[in-house]
Amino acid sequence: MAGSRVTDPSNESKLGSLPPSETTLADETRLVHKLDCHIVPTILVLSEIPSNLVLKKVGPARWISIIATAWGLIATLTSLTQSFGGLVACRLLLGAVEGGLFPGLIVYLTFFYTRRELALRIAFLGSAAALAGACGGLLAYAIGFMDRTAGLRAWRWIFILEGIPSVIFGVVIWWLLADSADSAWYLNRAEKSLLSARLYREQGHTEANQRLQWVDVRWAFKDWKVWAFCSITFAGDIMFYGYSTFLPTIISGMGTGWPTAKVQAMTVPCYALGASSYLFFAWLSDRQQRRGLYSSIGGVITAAGYAILLSNSAPAIHYFGCFVIIFGLYLAAGIPEAWLPLNQPRYGKRTTAVAMQLMSGNLGGVVSPFVSLFFPIDETD
């Protein structure tokens, strides 16, 4: 599959001056990854705060549905691009809608869950992303065998088959999600009252607190504690994006001529461990109300794993290092995402602070591909 050609002679002038013999599917995959590293995180940064600010105006459930549906449509329609410029435009649009999704989901969860429940619910989202990362590579490899099916290249089928489910679920959640306790169709009157009482007990759930007020938005930018969380998330996500983006490359470098299927399969147990450890320690941090402790432990474990990768050891030891990294990685990057929001009882400050925090994390995603520039490889070794 690595040798299959992706240059259509009729579109060669649009795709550049490379001869068809020099352009492979692997080249195109690397191109898309590079676009993701350079373009998408930047657009995510620009879209997160505005998206969270309009979330309550539109309605949280409706806004999340719109974002998910738009995300799926853009991903699906990317399969129709015929030029590099079209591909870049699609990636820009994809980043713009994606930027508001995760911050919006975290703020949405704060409408229903208390501080003793939130970390585990955010971990459900994070572990789902981890498992998607585990399965995504294998799915992409399998779809690669559809190359030329119905006259379409394999990379186009990847966008089609991975985009359509997002469109379907985006439409469905328009009716499944509720904006608040009052509109939760799955709760009876007594349960709605109980939910409101829980939130009032926890956050001072008054009408004024839950309105978007610009003084609260400005206060989020002035609070040094919010910026401290931004710094923590920035550092944690440099490690996170570096790992999640380059794990197949890291594993491939351990062996000699390992096939793509084997490399992708070897990423699966890593992500499974990451999801499991994240869920357990998120539950534990909810139960004990200790966020900083487990986040710090996760950072130390992750650093130890990277030290193993840097050591002059056998491939099996390096592969073990991948497990050590991800065991702590989701704790270091994920636990602070539950730590910040419920310490902000006023909605305007909370929604802005969460967006700032995740915006800083995506800036870490911009930085992570360039970290290797500070550690040049000696090609003579």
C-alpha distance (Angstrom), angle and dihedral (degrees) to the residues before:
residue distance angle dihedral
M1 . . .
A2 3.79 . .
G3 3.75 89.0 .
S4 3.79 97.7 50.1
R5 3.80 112.8 116.8
V6 3.78 122.8 -120.2
T7 3.79 101.2 -175.2
D8 3.78 113.8 103.7
P9 3.84 106.7 -152.3
S10 3.80 90.6 -139.9
N11 3.80 89.9 58.3
E12 3.79 98.2 37.4
S13 3.80 93.3 110.1
K14 3.79 89.9 54.2
L15 3.79 94.6 49.7
G16 3.78 98.4 50.0
S17 3.74 140.8 -97.3
L18 3.81 99.6 -63.2
P19 3.81 112.8 121.7
P20 3.81 113.1 -113.3
S21 3.80 89.8 -115.0
E22 3.80 90.4 64.7
T23 3.81 98.1 49.6
T24 3.81 116.3 81.6
L25 3.77 135.3 168.4
A26 3.80 88.0 -103.6
D27 3.81 88.7 56.5
E28 3.78 90.5 53.9
T29 3.79 92.3 47.2
R30 3.80 90.1 53.0
L31 3.80 89.3 48.4
V32 3.80 92.6 54.3
H33 3.81 91.0 47.5
K34 3.79 90.1 51.4
L35 3.81 90.7 50.1
D36 3.79 89.1 51.4
C37 3.80 91.5 52.0
H38 3.81 95.7 47.6
I39 3.79 106.1 31.0
V40 3.78 113.9 23.8
P41 3.84 98.9 54.1
T42 3.81 90.2 50.5
I43 3.79 92.5 53.0
L44 3.79 89.5 45.2
V45 3.79 88.4 57.3
L46 3.80 92.1 52.4
S47 3.80 95.9 47.6
E48 3.81 106.6 42.7
I49 3.80 101.8 77.1
P50 3.85 95.9 42.8
S51 3.79 90.3 46.6
N52 3.80 93.3 53.1
L53 3.80 91.6 46.8
V54 3.81 92.6 57.3
L55 3.80 94.3 39.9
K56 3.78 95.6 93.4
K57 3.80 94.4 38.8
V58 3.79 91.8 59.1
G59 3.80 94.8 32.6
P60 3.83 122.4 -95.9
A61 3.79 96.1 -113.7
R62 3.80 93.2 45.7
W63 3.80 93.2 45.6
I64 3.81 93.4 49.9
S65 3.80 89.2 48.1
I66 3.81 91.6 50.5
I67 3.81 92.2 48.9
A68 3.82 93.9 47.5
T69 3.81 93.0 47.0
A70 3.80 93.2 46.3
W71 3.80 90.2 47.6
G72 3.80 91.3 53.5
L73 3.81 93.5 45.3
I74 3.80 93.1 50.4
A75 3.80 92.0 46.6
T76 3.80 91.4 49.0
L77 3.80 94.5 46.2
T78 3.80 90.5 49.4
S79 3.79 84.2 78.1
L80 3.82 88.2 70.7
T81 3.81 96.8 57.6
Q82 3.80 115.6 122.9
S83 3.80 102.1 -176.0
F84 3.76 143.2 37.8
G85 3.80 90.4 -108.2
G86 3.79 91.3 54.6
L87 3.79 90.7 50.1
V88 3.80 91.6 51.1
A89 3.82 91.0 48.7
C90 3.80 91.2 52.3
R91 3.78 92.2 49.0
L92 3.80 90.4 50.3
L93 3.80 91.4 51.7
L94 3.80 91.0 44.9
G95 3.80 91.3 53.2
A96 3.80 91.4 47.1
V97 3.80 94.0 57.1
E98 3.80 95.2 35.6
G99 3.80 91.9 55.3
G100 3.78 93.4 70.5
L101 3.79 98.3 45.2
F102 3.80 106.2 78.5
P103 3.83 96.6 36.8
G104 3.80 88.0 48.5
L105 3.79 91.9 50.4
I106 3.80 92.3 51.2
V107 3.80 92.7 49.5
Y108 3.80 89.4 45.9
L109 3.80 91.2 55.2
T110 3.81 90.4 54.2
F111 3.82 87.9 63.4
F112 3.81 89.8 66.8
Y113 3.82 111.4 20.5
T114 3.79 133.6 65.1
R115 3.79 128.7 -136.9
R116 3.80 90.5 -91.8
E117 3.80 91.3 58.6
L118 3.79 108.2 31.4
A119 3.82 103.1 82.7
L120 3.79 93.0 57.2
R121 3.81 91.8 48.9
I122 3.79 91.5 50.4
A123 3.81 86.9 47.5
F124 3.80 88.5 57.2
L125 3.80 87.5 60.0
G126 3.80 93.6 44.5
S127 3.79 94.8 46.2
A128 3.81 90.0 48.8
A129 3.80 87.6 55.5
A130 3.80 89.5 48.7
L131 3.80 92.4 52.0
A132 3.80 89.9 45.6
G133 3.79 87.8 54.1
A134 3.79 89.4 51.1
C135 3.80 94.0 50.1
G136 3.80 98.5 34.5
G137 3.78 95.6 72.3
L138 3.80 93.1 48.2
L139 3.80 90.7 46.4
A140 3.79 91.3 50.4
Y141 3.80 90.0 49.5
A142 3.82 91.1 50.6
I143 3.80 92.2 47.6
G144 3.79 87.2 52.9
F145 3.79 87.6 75.4
M146 3.83 88.5 63.1
D147 3.79 89.5 70.0
R148 3.85 109.8 143.2
T149 3.83 91.7 9.5
A150 3.83 107.0 148.0
G151 3.80 86.0 -2.7
L152 3.82 93.5 -66.5
R153 3.77 127.2 124.2
A154 3.80 119.1 -118.7
W155 3.80 94.8 -109.6
R156 3.82 89.8 58.0
W157 3.81 90.6 52.8
I158 3.81 89.7 52.3
F159 3.80 91.2 59.7
I160 3.81 92.6 43.5
L161 3.79 97.7 48.5
E162 3.80 95.2 40.8
G163 3.81 94.9 42.8
I164 3.81 101.2 49.2
P165 3.86 95.8 64.1
S166 3.82 89.6 54.6
V167 3.81 89.9 53.9
I168 3.81 91.8 49.9
F169 3.81 95.2 47.3
G170 3.79 91.3 43.0
V171 3.79 90.6 58.0
V172 3.81 93.4 43.8
I173 3.81 95.5 52.2
W174 3.81 90.0 57.3
W175 3.81 84.8 79.1
L176 3.80 100.7 28.3
L177 3.82 101.4 55.4
A178 3.81 123.4 70.5
D179 3.79 125.1 -147.1
S180 3.80 95.1 -138.8
A181 3.77 144.6 -16.8
D182 3.79 90.9 -78.6
S183 3.80 93.4 56.9
A184 3.82 96.7 40.1
W185 3.81 100.6 122.5
Y186 3.80 91.9 -168.7
L187 3.85 93.6 60.9
N188 3.77 126.4 77.7
R189 3.80 122.5 -137.2
A190 3.81 94.6 -91.8
E191 3.80 92.3 49.6
K192 3.79 91.7 49.4
S193 3.79 89.9 52.6
L194 3.79 91.1 48.4
L195 3.82 91.7 50.2
S196 3.80 91.5 50.8
A197 3.81 90.7 48.3
R198 3.80 91.8 51.1
L199 3.79 92.4 51.5
Y200 3.79 92.5 45.4
R201 3.80 90.4 51.6
E202 3.80 91.1 49.5
Q203 3.80 105.1 36.8
G204 3.77 107.4 14.8
H205 3.80 87.0 -105.5
T206 3.79 97.0 -152.2
E207 3.78 124.9 151.9
A208 3.81 91.9 -111.6
N209 3.80 91.7 51.4
Q210 3.78 92.3 53.4
R211 3.81 97.2 49.8
L212 3.79 121.6 95.9
Q213 3.79 104.9 -112.4
W214 3.79 120.9 176.9
V215 3.78 92.7 -139.6
D216 3.82 87.4 64.2
V217 3.81 91.2 48.4
R218 3.80 90.4 53.0
W219 3.78 91.5 46.0
A220 3.82 90.4 57.9
F221 3.80 89.7 59.7
K222 3.81 90.8 49.2
D223 3.81 97.2 48.8
W224 3.81 111.8 99.6
K225 3.81 90.8 -157.9
V226 3.80 90.7 62.3
W227 3.80 89.5 51.9
A228 3.81 89.4 48.7
F229 3.80 89.3 56.6
C230 3.80 89.0 47.0
S231 3.81 89.6 55.6
I232 3.81 91.9 48.5
T233 3.80 91.8 50.0
F234 3.82 92.2 45.0
A235 3.81 91.4 55.0
G236 3.79 93.7 42.5
D237 3.79 94.2 49.6
I238 3.80 93.0 50.4
M239 3.81 84.9 64.8
F240 3.80 92.6 39.2
Y241 3.81 97.8 51.5
G242 3.79 92.4 40.4
Y243 3.79 89.7 55.6
S244 3.79 100.0 40.7
T245 3.81 94.3 44.4
F246 3.78 98.6 44.9
L247 3.82 104.4 29.6
P248 3.84 93.8 107.1
T249 3.81 89.3 48.4
I250 3.82 91.1 48.4
I251 3.80 92.2 50.6
S252 3.80 92.7 43.7
G253 3.79 89.3 55.5
M254 3.80 91.0 57.9
G255 3.79 95.3 63.7
T256 3.75 137.7 46.4
G257 3.77 113.8 -113.2
W258 3.78 96.9 -21.0
P259 3.83 109.1 174.9
T260 3.78 119.2 -114.0
A261 3.82 92.4 -112.2
K262 3.80 91.8 56.8
V263 3.81 92.8 47.3
Q264 3.81 91.8 49.8
A265 3.80 91.0 46.9
M266 3.80 90.5 52.0
T267 3.81 90.3 58.4
V268 3.82 92.7 58.8
P269 3.84 99.2 73.8
C270 3.81 89.6 46.3
Y271 3.79 92.4 57.0
A272 3.81 91.3 41.9
L273 3.81 89.9 56.4
G274 3.81 91.0 46.6
A275 3.80 92.2 52.1
S276 3.81 92.4 46.7
S277 3.81 95.5 48.4
Y278 3.81 91.5 45.6
L279 3.80 93.0 52.3
F280 3.80 93.6 47.2
F281 3.79 97.6 47.2
A282 3.80 92.6 41.5
W283 3.80 88.1 55.5
L284 3.81 89.8 46.8
S285 3.80 92.7 48.8
D286 3.81 90.1 51.1
R287 3.78 91.1 49.3
Q288 3.82 95.3 46.8
Q289 3.83 96.7 30.5
R290 3.80 90.1 -130.7
R291 3.79 113.0 135.9
G292 3.79 103.6 152.4
L293 3.80 94.1 50.5
Y294 3.80 96.1 55.9
S295 3.79 93.8 38.6
S296 3.82 90.0 53.6
I297 3.80 92.5 46.2
G298 3.78 88.8 51.1
G299 3.79 91.4 52.4
V300 3.81 92.3 51.4
I301 3.81 92.1 48.4
T302 3.80 91.4 48.5
A303 3.81 91.8 50.5
A304 3.81 89.5 50.6
G305 3.80 89.8 52.5
Y306 3.79 92.3 52.1
A307 3.82 88.8 49.4
I308 3.80 88.6 56.3
L309 3.81 90.0 51.9
L310 3.81 90.2 51.5
S311 3.79 93.1 49.7
N312 3.79 123.0 99.7
S313 3.79 94.7 -111.0
A314 3.78 142.1 132.9
P315 3.82 119.5 -78.4
A316 3.81 90.9 -106.6
I317 3.81 90.4 57.9
H318 3.80 90.9 48.3
Y319 3.79 90.3 50.5
F320 3.80 88.9 50.6
G321 3.81 86.6 53.6
C322 3.81 89.0 59.7
F323 3.81 88.8 59.3
V324 3.80 92.3 47.5
I325 3.81 90.7 51.8
I326 3.77 96.8 51.4
F327 3.80 93.1 42.3
G328 3.80 87.9 67.9
L329 3.79 100.9 23.5
Y330 3.80 99.2 81.2
L331 3.79 90.3 46.6
A332 3.79 93.2 53.0
A333 3.81 93.9 44.7
G334 3.81 101.7 30.4
I335 3.81 109.3 40.0
P336 3.85 94.3 63.4
E337 3.80 88.6 58.3
A338 3.81 88.3 68.4
W339 3.80 94.0 38.4
L340 3.80 97.9 63.3
P341 3.84 108.6 44.3
L342 3.79 100.7 56.0
N343 3.79 91.0 49.8
Q344 3.82 86.4 64.5
P345 3.83 107.6 70.4
R346 3.83 95.5 176.0
Y347 3.80 111.7 81.5
G348 3.81 97.6 -139.3
K349 3.78 93.8 53.9
R350 3.80 93.2 40.8
T351 3.79 96.4 52.2
T352 3.82 91.8 45.1
A353 3.80 93.6 45.9
V354 3.82 92.4 50.6
A355 3.81 91.3 49.5
M356 3.82 91.0 47.8
Q357 3.78 90.6 50.0
L358 3.80 95.0 50.7
M359 3.80 91.0 40.7
S360 3.80 87.6 58.3
G361 3.79 89.0 49.5
N362 3.78 90.8 54.6
L363 3.80 89.3 50.1
G364 3.79 83.9 58.8
G365 3.79 86.3 55.8
V366 3.81 89.0 55.3
V367 3.80 91.3 51.4
S368 3.81 99.8 42.6
P369 3.85 98.6 75.3
F370 3.81 89.5 55.3
V371 3.81 97.9 50.3
S372 3.80 90.0 89.5
L373 3.82 89.2 63.2
F374 3.80 87.5 73.3
F375 3.80 90.5 55.4
P376 3.81 106.5 48.5
I377 3.78 116.5 -165.2
D378 3.77 117.9 -123.0
E379 3.80 102.2 -129.6
T380 3.82 90.7 -160.9
D381 3.82 92.2 66.0
